[in-house]
Amino acid sequence: MHQPAWRVTKGPAGHVRESPLNPINLLVVVAGGAFGTVARYLVAVTAGKLLRTSFPWGTIIINVVRSFVLGR
């Protein structure tokens, strides 16, 4: 009988490993991507309105903040 790819399997040394295709893992990645995209859009639009410019300050703000968060 064929098992779905996301099932837990045993590795070469007998260690239990979970496939990255687990539906829960995929759902978490999709939710995080959706949240990040909306947050990025809102910051870019808000920065553009507050600074009254067409220069993409929102994108710069997002990238600088992200660099500090990821580099901690």
C-alpha positions in Angstrom: 0.0 0.0 0.0 1.3 3.4 -1.0 1.6 6.0 1.8 1.4 9.8 1.3 4.7 11.7 1.0 4.0 13.7 4.1 3.9 10.7 6.5 6.6 10.2 9.1 9.3 7.8 8.0 12.4 6.3 9.5 15.8 7.6 8.3 18.9 5.5 7.5 19.9 5.3 11.2 16.4 4.5 12.4 15.7 8.1 13.4 12.2 9.3 12.9 11.9 12.1 10.4 9.0 14.1 9.2 8.7 15.1 5.6 8.5 18.9 4.8 5.4 18.1 2.8 3.4 17.8 5.9 0.1 19.7 5.4 0.5 21.6 8.7 4.0 22.8 7.7 2.7 24.0 4.4 -0.2 25.8 6.1 2.2 27.6 8.5 4.4 28.7 5.6 1.4 29.9 3.6 0.0 31.8 6.6 3.3 33.4 7.3 3.8 34.5 3.7 0.3 36.0 3.6 0.8 37.9 6.8 4.3 39.2 5.6 2.9 40.3 2.3 0.1 42.3 3.8 2.3 43.8 6.4 4.9 44.8 3.7 2.1 46.4 1.6 0.7 48.3 4.5 4.0 49.7 5.6 4.9 50.8 2.0 1.5 52.5 1.5 1.6 54.2 4.9 5.2 55.4 4.4 4.3 56.8 1.0 1.3 58.7 2.4 3.1 60.0 5.5 6.2 61.2 3.6 4.1 62.4 0.5 6.6 61.1 -2.0 6.7 58.5 -4.8 10.2 57.3 -3.6 9.8 53.8 -2.2 10.7 54.7 1.4 8.4 51.9 2.6 10.5 49.3 0.9 13.7 50.7 2.4 12.1 50.8 5.9 10.9 47.2 5.5 14.3 46.0 4.3 16.3 47.7 7.0 14.0 46.5 9.8 14.1 42.9 8.3 17.9 43.0 8.3 18.0 43.9 11.9 15.4 41.3 12.9 17.2 38.5 10.9 20.7 39.6 12.0 20.0 39.6 15.7 
